[in-house]
């Protein structure tokens, strides 16, 4: 009996061992499949990762864009390095945005997409179809747009809110950089950055300078700037061939101002030192600007606001009745004083005085521009309510001085933001925990 029990125990033990072995095999098998699905990790960015398949997808997208624009293709290893660095910086900024509570709603995305479609004279549905023709899904487009909006909001919060431009700075610009209007010329610039970390040793700095000197020598000997920027620049614009686009003459970092002023088309600057490293500028194209005029309108209106008692239909009905009274001979100003909900202008007979482009909200502006002199509009809706609009006079005004001052204000602000952004990004990268697996690139 004892022997029989021992035999039974032996069989049960063997059976349990087999079951345990099978379970282990299944567990390891599932782990292996899961790991395969996840793919290889190419970089660890703080508490997040970048997977090989994510990198491959981004590289493929960039290569397709380059091919579509007939751009010269650098080696794939160079593209992968640049794309990975951009993905790292995007991920660091998104992590920071999440900590700051920055979020993008579906409504914001759809509104932005609708605006882009409208600027391209398309409906949203037509825009989606156009994206599909170009091999890009609407979901991918939204993901990219969400990323850009989040990063722009983060930069606005971290940098933009601190940037101020004083009247004295505008005056100083005019005195020193805008002689005879030359400061507002238009320039197409290329840029290469050989980065140097903050607190780098003199040996590291010298090595970076030597590299920058060699790049300048090669570029002046005829080497393609776009290809060189893609291969060797540490700047965010590297994948665009270092193209900074068209800018006002001084719409560049302060470091470049004096150099740009002396450059001719096709010139390549000597390396310029900044806390971020060594910069190389190429003057791709140049053009000037002339006088600037705007059309101003002397306009008046009557506003009916909607509320619990007055809906859209009732507001329109009241305005149409007022318009009929004008047709029958009643004076616009008298009716405005009696009926307009814009109390500030009502006291002046509905007058908004002289207004220029962008002084008023878009629906009002668009309706006003279509009116003949003394013509009264149909009811027009804005966020403030419903309006009747009448244009009394129009004139073309030389706005060159005011236009220049506004441009200069924008130039100084953009310059400050660009300088601060460059330093902020470099500091963010240097102070963050990032590990790249070079053997998996």
C-alpha positions in Angstrom: 0.0 0.0 0.0 2.9 2.3 0.9 4.6 1.5 -2.4 1.3 2.2 -4.3 0.9 5.6 -2.6 4.5 6.4 -3.4 3.9 5.6 -7.0 0.8 7.8 -7.0 2.7 10.7 -5.4 5.4 10.2 -8.0 2.9 10.4 -10.9 1.2 13.5 -9.4 4.6 15.3 -8.9 5.7 14.5 -12.4 2.4 15.8 -13.7 2.7 19.0 -11.7 6.3 19.5 -12.9 5.2 19.1 -16.6 2.3 21.6 -16.0 4.8 24.1 -14.3 7.2 23.7 -17.2 4.5 24.3 -19.8 3.3 27.4 -17.9 6.9 28.8 -17.8 7.2 28.2 -21.5 4.0 30.0 -22.2 5.0 32.9 -20.0 8.3 33.3 -21.6 6.7 32.9 -25.0 4.2 35.6 -24.2 7.0 37.9 -22.9 9.0 37.3 -26.1 6.0 38.1 -28.3 5.3 41.2 -26.3 8.9 42.3 -26.5 8.8 41.7 -30.2 5.7 43.8 -30.6 7.2 46.6 -28.6 10.4 46.6 -30.6 13.9 47.7 -29.7 14.4 50.8 -27.6 16.8 53.3 -29.3 16.7 56.0 -26.7 15.6 56.5 -23.1 14.4 60.1 -22.5 13.9 60.8 -18.8 11.0 58.4 -17.9 10.0 57.6 -21.4 11.4 55.7 -24.4 11.8 56.0 -28.2 11.3 52.8 -30.0 13.0 51.7 -33.2 9.7 51.4 -35.1 8.8 55.0 -34.1 12.2 56.2 -35.4 11.8 54.2 -38.6 8.4 55.7 -39.2 9.7 59.3 -38.7 12.8 58.7 -40.9 10.5 57.3 -43.7 8.3 60.4 -43.5 11.3 62.7 -43.8 12.8 60.8 -46.7 9.5 60.9 -48.6 9.3 64.7 -48.1 12.8 65.1 -49.3 12.2 63.0 -52.4 9.0 64.9 -53.1 10.9 68.2 -53.0 13.8 66.8 -55.0 16.2 67.7 -52.1 19.6 66.1 -52.0 19.5 63.0 -49.7 22.3 62.7 -47.1 23.3 59.2 -45.9 20.5 57.5 -44.0 22.7 57.3 -40.9 22.8 61.1 -40.9 19.0 61.4 -41.3 18.4 58.9 -38.5 20.7 60.9 -36.2 19.0 64.2 -36.9 15.5 62.7 -36.7 16.3 61.0 -33.4 17.6 64.2 -31.9 14.4 66.1 -32.9 12.3 63.3 -31.4 14.2 63.6 -28.2 13.7 67.3 -28.0 10.0 67.0 -28.8 9.6 64.4 -26.2 11.4 66.5 -23.5 9.2 69.4 -24.3 6.0 67.4 -24.3 7.0 66.0 -20.9 7.5 69.5 -19.6 4.2 70.6 -21.1 2.4 67.7 -19.4 3.9 68.7 -16.0 2.8 72.3 -16.7 -0.8 71.1 -17.4 -0.8 72.2 -21.0 -3.4 70.3 -23.0 -4.9 70.5 -26.5 -8.6 69.6 -26.9 -10.2 68.0 -29.9 -12.1 71.2 -30.5 -8.8 73.2 -30.7 -7.5 70.6 -33.2 -10.6 70.7 -35.4 -10.6 74.5 -35.3 -7.0 74.7 -36.3 -7.5 72.2 -39.1 -10.5 74.1 -40.4 -8.4 77.3 -40.4 -5.7 75.6 -42.4 -8.2 74.2 -44.9 -9.8 77.6 -45.3 -6.5 79.3 -46.0 -6.0 76.7 -48.8 -9.5 77.4 -50.2 -10.8 74.0 -49.2 -13.5 72.6 -47.0 -12.3 70.4 -44.1 -13.5 67.3 -46.0 -11.6 68.4 -49.1 -8.5 69.0 -46.9 -8.8 65.4 -45.5 -9.0 64.0 -49.0 -5.9 66.0 -50.1 -4.0 64.6 -47.1 -4.9 61.1 -48.2 -3.7 61.8 -51.7 -0.3 62.8 -50.2 -0.2 59.5 -48.2 -0.9 61.2 -44.8 -3.8 60.2 -42.7 -5.9 62.8 -41.0 -5.1 61.2 -37.6 -1.3 61.6 -38.3 -1.9 65.2 -39.3 -3.8 65.8 -36.0 -1.1 64.1 -34.0 1.6 66.3 -35.6 -0.6 69.4 -35.1 -1.2 68.6 -31.5 2.5 68.2 -30.9 3.2 71.6 -32.5 0.4 73.4 -30.6 1.6 71.9 -27.2 5.2 72.9 -27.9 4.3 76.4 -29.0 2.1 76.9 -25.9 5.0 75.6 -23.7 7.5 78.0 -25.3 5.1 80.8 -25.0 4.7 80.1 -21.3 8.4 79.5 -20.6 9.8 82.2 -22.9 7.3 84.4 -24.6 5.7 85.8 -21.5 9.1 87.1 -20.3 9.9 89.0 -23.6 9.2 92.7 -23.6 10.0 95.3 -26.2 10.3 99.0 -25.1 9.8 102.1 -27.2 13.5 103.0 -26.4 14.6 99.7 -28.0 12.6 100.6 -31.1 14.2 104.1 -31.2 17.7 102.6 -30.7 17.0 100.2 -33.6 16.0 103.0 -35.9 19.1 105.0 -34.9 21.6 102.2 -35.3 20.2 99.7 -37.7 17.5 101.3 -39.8 19.4 104.1 -41.5 17.5 105.1 -44.7 15.2 102.1 -44.2 18.0 99.6 -44.8 17.2 97.7 -41.6 14.0 96.4 -43.1 15.4 94.7 -46.2 14.4 91.1 -46.8 17.0 88.3 -46.6 16.9 84.5 -47.2 19.4 82.9 -44.8 20.9 79.5 -44.2 22.3 78.5 -40.8 24.6 75.8 -39.4 25.3 75.3 -35.7 28.2 73.3 -34.3 26.9 73.0 -30.7 29.0 73.3 -27.5 27.6 72.4 -24.1 27.5 74.9 -21.3 30.6 74.6 -19.2 32.6 72.7 -21.8 36.4 72.5 -21.5 38.7 74.6 -23.6 39.7 71.4 -25.5 36.1 70.7 -26.4 35.5 74.3 -27.5 38.6 74.3 -29.7 37.5 71.0 -31.3 34.1 72.5 -32.2 35.8 75.7 -33.6 38.1 73.6 -35.7 35.1 71.7 -37.1 33.3 75.0 -37.8 36.4 76.5 -39.6 36.6 73.3 -41.7 33.0 73.5 -42.7 33.3 77.2 -43.7 36.3 76.3 -45.8 34.4 73.5 -47.6 31.3 75.6 -48.1 33.4 78.5 -49.7 35.0 75.9 -51.9 31.5 75.0 -53.4 30.2 72.3 -51.1 26.4 72.2 -51.0 25.1 74.1 -48.0 21.8 72.2 -47.7 23.6 68.8 -47.7 26.2 70.1 -45.2 23.5 71.5 -42.8 21.7 68.2 -42.9 24.8 66.2 -42.2 26.6 68.4 -39.7 24.3 71.0 -38.1 23.1 70.6 -34.5 20.3 73.2 -35.1 16.6 72.4 -35.2 16.5 73.4 -38.8 19.1 70.8 -39.9 16.5 68.6 -41.6 15.4 71.6 -43.6 18.9 72.1 -44.9 19.5 74.9 -42.3 16.9 77.1 -44.1 15.8 80.0 -41.9 13.4 81.3 -44.5 12.9 84.9 -45.5 13.4 87.4 -42.8 13.7 91.2 -42.3 17.3 92.2 -42.3 17.5 92.3 -38.6 15.0 89.5 -37.9 17.9 87.3 -36.8 19.7 86.9 -33.5 21.7 89.9 -32.3 24.9 87.9 -32.9 24.3 87.9 -36.7 23.2 91.5 -37.2 26.5 93.2 -38.1 27.6 90.2 -40.2 24.4 90.0 -42.2 24.6 93.8 -43.0 27.9 93.3 -44.8 27.1 90.1 -46.7 26.4 89.8 -50.4 24.3 87.0 -51.9 26.1 83.7 -51.7 28.5 84.8 -49.0 29.3 82.4 -46.1 30.2 83.9 -42.8 33.1 83.1 -40.5 32.1 81.0 -37.4 30.3 83.1 -34.9 30.6 82.2 -31.2 27.6 82.1 -28.8 26.9 80.3 -25.6 25.3 77.6 -27.8 28.3 77.0 -29.9 29.6 78.2 -33.3 27.2 79.5 -36.0 27.7 79.7 -39.8 25.4 81.9 -41.9 25.0 81.8 -45.6 23.2 84.7 -47.5 21.0 82.7 -50.0 19.0 85.6 -51.5 18.3 89.4 -50.9 15.5 91.9 -51.6 14.3 95.3 -50.4 11.0 96.8 -49.4 9.2 100.0 -50.5 6.5 102.3 -49.1 3.5 100.9 -47.3 -0.1 102.2 -47.6 -3.3 101.0 -45.9 -7.0 101.7 -46.6 -8.8 103.3 -43.6 -12.6 103.5 -43.3 -14.7 106.0 -41.4 -17.5 103.6 -40.1 -20.5 103.5 -37.8 -22.7 100.7 -36.6 -25.8 99.7 -34.6 -25.4 96.7 -32.3 -28.1 94.4 -31.0 -26.9 91.9 -28.4 -28.5 88.5 -27.9 -29.7 87.4 -24.5 -32.4 85.2 -22.8 -35.1 87.4 -24.3 -33.5 88.2 -27.7 -32.3 85.3 -29.8 -30.5 85.5 -33.2 -33.7 85.7 -35.2 -35.2 88.5 -33.1 -31.9 90.5 -33.2 -31.9 90.3 -37.1 -35.6 91.2 -37.2 -35.0 94.4 -35.2 -32.0 95.4 -37.3 -33.9 94.8 -40.5 -36.7 97.0 -39.2 -34.2 99.8 -38.4 -32.7 99.5 -41.9 -36.2 99.9 -43.4 -36.7 103.1 -41.3 -33.4 104.4 -42.8 -34.6 103.6 -46.3 -37.8 105.6 -45.4 -35.6 108.6 -44.4 -34.7 108.2 -40.7 -31.2 109.2 -39.7 -28.7 106.4 -38.9 -27.1 108.4 -36.0 -30.5 109.1 -34.4 -31.4 105.4 -34.5 -28.0 104.3 -33.2 -28.4 106.6 -30.2 -31.8 105.1 -29.4 -31.3 101.5 -30.2 -27.6 100.4 -30.2 -26.4 98.2 -27.4 -22.8 99.5 -27.9 -23.3 102.4 -25.5 -19.8 103.8 -26.2 -20.4 104.4 -29.9 -24.2 105.0 -29.5 -23.4 108.4 -27.8 -21.6 109.3 -31.0 -24.3 108.2 -33.3 -22.8 104.8 -33.7 -19.4 106.1 -34.9 -16.3 104.0 -34.6 -14.4 106.8 -36.3 -11.5 105.8 -38.6 -10.4 102.2 -38.5 -7.7 100.3 -40.3 -7.0 96.7 -41.2 -7.1 94.3 -38.2 -8.6 97.0 -35.9 -12.0 95.1 -35.9 -13.1 91.5 -35.6 -12.9 89.5 -38.8 -16.6 89.2 -39.7 -17.2 92.9 -39.2 -14.0 93.8 -41.2 -15.0 91.6 -44.1 -18.6 92.9 -44.3 -17.3 96.5 -44.0 -14.8 96.1 -46.9 -17.6 95.0 -49.2 -19.8 98.1 -48.7 -20.0 101.0 -51.0 -19.8 104.5 -49.4 -23.0 105.3 -47.5 -24.4 101.8 -48.1 -25.9 100.1 -45.1 -25.2 96.4 -44.6 -27.5 93.5 -44.0 -27.3 92.2 -40.4 -23.8 90.9 -39.6 -23.0 88.5 -36.8 -19.9 88.7 -34.6 -19.1 87.4 -31.2 -20.6 90.6 -29.8 -24.0 90.3 -31.4 -25.6 91.5 -34.6 -24.7 94.7 -36.4 -25.8 97.1 -39.1 -22.7 98.7 -40.6 -22.3 101.9 -42.7 -19.1 103.2 -44.2 -19.0 107.0 -44.6 -15.6 107.6 -46.1 -12.5 105.7 -47.2 -8.9 106.9 -47.8 -5.5 105.4 -48.6 -3.0 106.4 -46.0 0.8 106.3 -46.1 1.5 104.1 -43.2 5.2 103.5 -43.8 6.5 104.9 -40.5 3.9 103.2 -38.3 4.4 100.0 -40.4 8.1 100.1 -39.9 7.8 100.6 -36.1 5.5 97.6 -35.9 7.9 95.6 -38.0 10.8 96.7 -35.8 8.8 95.7 -32.7 8.2 92.3 -34.2 11.8 92.0 -35.3 13.2 92.7 -31.8 10.7 90.5 -30.1 11.4 87.5 -32.5 15.1 88.1 -32.1 14.8 87.9 -28.3 12.6 84.9 -28.4 14.9 83.1 -30.8 17.9 83.7 -28.7 16.1 82.7 -25.5 14.6 79.6 -27.2 18.0 78.4 -28.4 19.5 78.7 -25.0 16.5 77.2 -23.3 16.5 74.2 -25.6 20.2 73.6 -25.2 19.9 73.9 -21.4 16.9 71.5 -21.4 18.9 68.9 -23.4 22.0 69.2 -21.3 20.2 69.0 -18.0 17.9 66.0 -19.0 18.6 62.3 -18.6 18.9 60.9 -22.1 20.6 57.6 -23.1 21.0 56.7 -26.8 21.8 53.1 -27.9 24.1 53.9 -30.8 24.3 50.2 -31.9 20.6 50.3 -32.6 20.5 53.4 -34.8 
